[in-house]
């Protein structure tokens, strides 16, 4: 990646939030979709935490993407051969102090179901360390509900919310490590259980429609169908 200006959490701590009314306001989201001609040509890979990542030794290929996105408490140590080592964008629903203080990112996205962010203790904590983070707000979820009207709730996965957001900036988004709960184990690096509110098959159907439109592409290309 050329002219790569990575921003560390420690440096961000010294910066000032871009707020206009109060310290918890974040005006950088929702993102308006760019014209196709203005979208980035950079290759971007959104890496989920699914166990299918361990089916391949694609670590070097993953790191070769211009932009690599990872989620929450992703694991690299001991899995480098399978998942790579590079992380440019961190999408999180937690305020894991280790990830905030010891990692370097170009961008950080935060999501929670507490729409009034001053009431969210995780948001308050991560904002202190990373004042330039971008917040997914309720409009992102409303937009997905319009795209997938058969979804019985608004509890979309953070992965799908992030993919929808990134498609407004990039011409095509590559996906790896998304298993849509079609595996016995949920994550490759922990024993975290599955939630009960998401509807993975409906989300998968939407992703397949995006693939048909060439907006997303699986990495590696061969994927088992649900």
C-alpha positions in Angstrom: 0.0 0.0 0.0 1.6 3.3 -1.0 1.6 6.5 1.2 0.2 4.4 4.1 -0.5 6.8 7.0 -1.6 4.6 9.8 -3.1 6.1 12.9 -2.3 4.6 16.2 -4.7 4.6 19.1 -2.1 6.3 21.3 -1.7 9.2 18.8 -5.5 9.5 18.4 -5.8 10.0 22.2 -4.0 13.3 21.8 -6.3 14.5 19.1 -9.6 16.4 19.4 -12.9 14.9 18.5 -14.8 16.5 15.6 -17.8 17.4 17.7 -20.2 20.4 17.3 -22.6 20.0 20.2 -21.2 17.7 22.8 -18.3 15.4 23.3 -20.3 12.3 22.4 -21.6 13.5 19.1 -20.1 11.9 16.0 -21.1 13.6 12.7 -19.2 11.3 10.4 -22.0 8.7 9.9 -24.2 8.0 8.0 -22.1 7.9 4.9 -23.7 9.1 1.7 -23.0 6.7 -1.2 -20.5 8.0 -3.6 -21.0 8.1 -7.3 -19.5 4.9 -8.9 -16.8 6.9 -10.6 -15.7 8.4 -7.2 -15.6 5.1 -5.3 -12.2 3.7 -4.4 -10.4 1.2 -6.7 -8.5 -0.2 -3.7 -8.9 -3.8 -3.1 -10.6 -4.4 0.2 -11.1 -7.6 2.1 -13.6 -7.8 5.0 -12.5 -10.7 7.2 -15.1 -12.3 9.5 -14.1 -14.5 12.4 -15.6 -17.7 11.0 -13.8 -21.1 11.2 -13.8 -21.4 7.4 -10.7 -19.2 7.5 -8.8 -22.2 8.9 -9.7 -24.3 5.8 -7.0 -22.3 3.8 -3.5 -21.1 4.2 -4.2 -17.7 2.7 -2.5 -15.5 5.2 -0.1 -13.9 2.6 -2.9 -13.4 0.1 -5.0 -11.7 2.7 -2.2 -9.4 3.6 -1.8 -8.5 -0.1 -5.1 -6.7 -0.2 -4.9 -2.9 -0.1 -7.3 -2.7 2.9 -8.1 -5.5 5.4 -11.0 -5.2 7.8 -11.4 -7.2 10.9 -14.0 -7.4 13.7 -14.1 -7.2 17.5 -11.7 -9.5 19.3 -10.1 -11.0 16.2 -7.1 -13.3 16.7 -3.9 -13.2 14.7 -1.3 -14.8 16.9 -1.0 -18.5 16.1 -3.3 -18.2 13.0 -1.1 -16.0 10.8 -0.7 -18.7 8.1 -4.5 -18.8 7.7 -5.7 -15.3 8.5 -2.7 -13.0 7.9 -1.3 -10.3 10.1 -2.6 -7.0 8.6 -5.5 -4.9 9.9 -6.3 -1.5 8.4 -9.9 -1.1 9.7 -11.2 -2.3 13.0 -15.0 -2.7 13.4 -15.9 -3.2 17.0 -18.9 -3.4 19.4 -16.6 -3.6 22.4 -13.9 -1.4 24.0 -11.2 -4.0 24.4 -8.3 -2.1 25.9 -5.6 -4.3 24.4 -6.9 -3.6 20.9 -7.3 0.1 21.6 -3.8 0.6 23.0 -1.6 -1.8 21.2 -2.9 -1.8 17.6 -2.6 0.7 14.7 -5.5 1.3 12.4 -6.4 3.6 9.5 -10.0 3.7 10.6 -12.1 2.4 13.5 -15.9 1.8 13.3 -18.1 1.4 16.3 -21.5 -0.2 16.5 -23.9 -0.8 19.3 -27.7 -1.0 19.7 -27.7 1.9 22.1 -28.6 4.6 19.7 -28.3 7.4 22.3 -24.5 7.0 22.5 -23.9 9.0 25.7 -25.7 6.1 27.5 -23.3 3.5 26.1 -20.4 3.0 28.4 -18.4 1.1 25.7 -18.8 4.1 23.4 -17.7 6.5 26.0 -14.6 4.5 26.8 -13.5 3.9 23.2 -14.1 7.5 22.3 -11.6 8.6 24.9 -8.9 6.5 23.2 -10.0 6.9 19.6 -11.8 10.3 19.2 -11.8 10.1 15.4 -13.8 6.8 15.3 -16.8 6.5 13.0 -20.1 5.4 14.5 -22.7 3.3 12.7 -26.0 5.0 13.5 -29.6 3.9 13.2 -30.0 5.1 9.6 -27.6 2.3 8.5 -29.9 -0.3 10.0 -33.0 1.4 8.6 -31.4 1.3 5.1 -30.7 -2.4 5.4 -34.3 -3.0 6.5 -35.4 -1.4 3.2 -33.0 -3.6 1.3 -34.1 -6.8 3.1 -37.8 -6.1 3.9 -38.4 -9.8 4.8 -36.0 -9.5 7.8 -38.2 -9.9 10.9 -36.3 -7.4 13.0 -33.6 -4.7 12.7 -31.0 -6.9 14.5 -28.6 -7.2 11.5 -25.2 -8.5 12.2 -22.3 -6.1 12.6 -20.7 -7.8 9.6 -23.6 -7.0 7.3 -23.8 -3.4 8.5 -20.1 -2.9 7.9 -20.3 -4.5 4.4 -23.3 -2.2 3.5 -21.3 0.8 4.7 -18.1 0.0 2.9 -19.9 -0.6 -0.4 -20.7 3.2 -0.4 -17.0 3.9 -0.6 -15.5 1.0 -2.5 -16.3 -0.3 -6.0 -16.2 -3.9 -4.8 -15.8 -5.6 -1.4 -14.2 -9.0 -1.0 -15.4 -11.3 1.8 -13.7 -14.1 3.8 -14.5 -15.9 7.0 -18.3 -15.4 6.9 -19.9 -18.8 7.5 -23.5 -17.7 8.1 -23.7 -20.1 11.1 -23.2 -23.1 8.8 -20.4 -24.5 11.0 -20.4 -26.2 14.4 -18.0 -23.6 15.9 -18.9 -19.9 15.7 -15.4 -18.3 15.7 -12.0 -19.7 14.9 -10.2 -17.9 17.8 -12.6 -18.2 20.7 -15.6 -20.1 22.1 -18.0 -17.2 22.0 -21.6 -18.4 21.5 -24.0 -17.4 18.8 -26.6 -14.8 19.4 -30.3 -15.5 18.8 -31.4 -12.3 17.1 -29.6 -12.5 13.7 -31.0 -14.3 10.7 -27.9 -15.6 8.8 -29.7 -17.2 5.9 -31.5 -14.0 5.1 -28.3 -12.1 5.3 -26.6 -14.7 3.1 -29.4 -14.3 0.5 -28.7 -10.6 0.4 -24.9 -11.2 0.0 -25.6 -13.5 -2.9 -27.6 -10.8 -4.6 -24.7 -8.4 -4.2 -22.4 -11.0 -5.6 -24.7 -11.3 -8.7 -24.4 -7.6 -9.1 -20.6 -7.9 -8.8 -20.6 -5.7 -5.7 -19.1 -8.3 -3.5 -16.7 -11.2 -4.2 -15.8 -14.2 -2.1 -12.2 -14.9 -1.2 -11.3 -17.5 -2.0 -13.8 -17.8 -4.8 -15.2 -21.2 -4.1 -17.9 -21.1 -1.4 -20.3 -23.7 -0.1 -23.9 -22.7 -0.6 -26.3 -22.9 2.3 
